[in-house]
Amino acid sequence: TGNSYKTPTFELYTTADVYVAVDGNDKNPGTLDKPLATLEGARNKVRELKKTAKDEIVVAFKAGEYESPDNLTFTPEDTGTAEVPITYRVYGDGDVIFNAGFTIKNNEFVKIDSDEAKKFPSAARDFIYKADISDRLPEEITVNNYLFSEKNGTMCWQARDINKDVSGTDKFY
């Protein structure tokens, strides 16, 4: 009698072979109660399972942001076959985000000190914060890398000192 709409439901996938959660641990077995923590851990577990699997291998990720600062590589051994397909899915509802870098959390930012503030126009000083992320940066990083704000997802410029516009004048942003 016409079109109808059914609200989608999210299946809590309780029959996965491997579970991953941001609060898991890669030393865990990858079960629902003791999930792994990373995409790399899941990849390694799938490689192990694939050696004896007779049918589909399912990896279920719980919602959250998974950081992988190192270069993670999938090779031909990580692909499924017609007999043993590999499926990665979300466990329940929520977003799963794979971040190839890292997120600087809001609580890591602190106001610049008074000596640093002297470098900036007085009108800007109350709006400038910094975060020390030196322990998470690779040696080859340059000032041309970008940061994204956790608060609203907007792109920020990474700065080592004063930002200047392309003309080289002291216009700050």
N, C-alpha and C positions, 0 to 999 in steps of 0.2 A: 504493500500500500504506500509506496513512495520510499524515499531514501531515509535511512536511519543512521544514527551515529552511536557507536559504542565507545565509551571511554577506554583508552588503552590501559592495560594493567602491566605491571612489571613483575616478571617471574623471578623469584629468588631461586637461583639455579643451584639446587642442592645436590646435584649429581656430577659436578665438575670433577675433573681429575686433579686440578691444581687451583688453589685459591691464593689470591694476593691482596694484601691490605696495607695501607700506608703505615699502620701501627704493627705490622707483622715483623718477621725477622727471617732473613735468608737462611738461617740455621734451622728453621722450623721445617717440618715435613711437607708443608703446602696444603694442609687439610683445612676444612672450614673453621675448625677450632684453633688451629695453629698455622695461620697463613704465612706465605712468604712476604717479602717487603718490596721487591723491585722487579721491574721488567726483565732485568738481567737474570735474577734468580729464577723467574718463571721460564725464561728461555733455556736455562741450564737444566731445569727440572724436566722440561719437555724433551730435551735431548736424551736424558736418562730414560724417560718413559718410552720414548720412540723405539728403543732397542728391543723391547718385548711386547709392544702394543699390537693388538689384533684388530682394533677399530678406533674410531674417533677419539682424539685427545682434546679435552675442553679445559681452557684456562679461564677462570672467572676473576675479574678485578672488582673489588669493592670501590665505591666512589671515593675520589680524592685526587690529589696531585702527586704524581710519581716523578721525583727528580732523578735524573741520570746524568750527572756532570761529566762522566767519562764517555768516550765514543763507544757506543753500543753497536755491534755489528751482527746482523743476521746473515747467515751463509746458506748455501743449498741444503746443508744438513738440518736446517731449521724449518724447511718447508714440509708440508704434508704430502700425502700420496692419495691416490684414489681409494686405496684400502684403509689408510690411516690418515684421514684429514685432521688438520689442527685448527681449532676454532678458539679465538680470543673473544670474550664477551664481558659485558658489564654485569656484575652481580647486583640485582635489584635496580633501584632507581638512583639517579644522581649522575653527575658527570665524572668521567675518568680523564685526567689530563696527563699526558706524558711531556715533561718539560726537559728539554735537552740541556738546560742550564741549571739555574737555581733561582729561587725566589727570595728576594730580600724582604723580610717580614717588617711590618710597620713598627714593631717594637724594637727593631735594630737601629732605627734612625734616632739621632740625638741632635739637638740644636748646636750650631757652630759656636765656638767660644769667642770671647770678646776680641782676642787678637786676630782670629780668622775673619771676624765680622768687619774689621777695618778695611779689608780688601774690597768690600761691596758697598754700593750706595746705601745710605741709611734707610731709605724706604724699602729696600729688599731684605735687610738683615733679619727681620722677624720671620721670614718665610724660607730661610735656607737651613736645611738639615743635612746631616751626613751619616753615612754608615760605613764602618770599617769592614770590608769584605776581602781584604788582602789575602787571608788564609784560604779563600775559595777560588782565587783567580789563577789561571795558568800563567806561566812566566811570559808567554808570548802575547799576552793581551795588550791591546793598544787603546788609545782614546777613541777610536772609531767603533768600538763595540757599544751596544745599546743595552739599556736597562729598562725594565717595565715596572710600573707601579703596581703593587699588590692591591692598593686601595681602589683604583678604578681601571687598571689595565692599560693606561696610556703610556706611550713611550717617553722615556726620560733620557737625557744625555748623560753619559758617564763623564764626570769631570774630575780632573786632578787638581785643578786650581780654578782660576777665573775662566768662565766661558766667555768667548768673544764672538761677535758675529763674523761672517765671512770677510767683511771689509777690514777686519783687524781693529776696529774702533772699540771703545769700551762700552758697548751696549751689552747689557747683561740679560740673560734669559734663564 
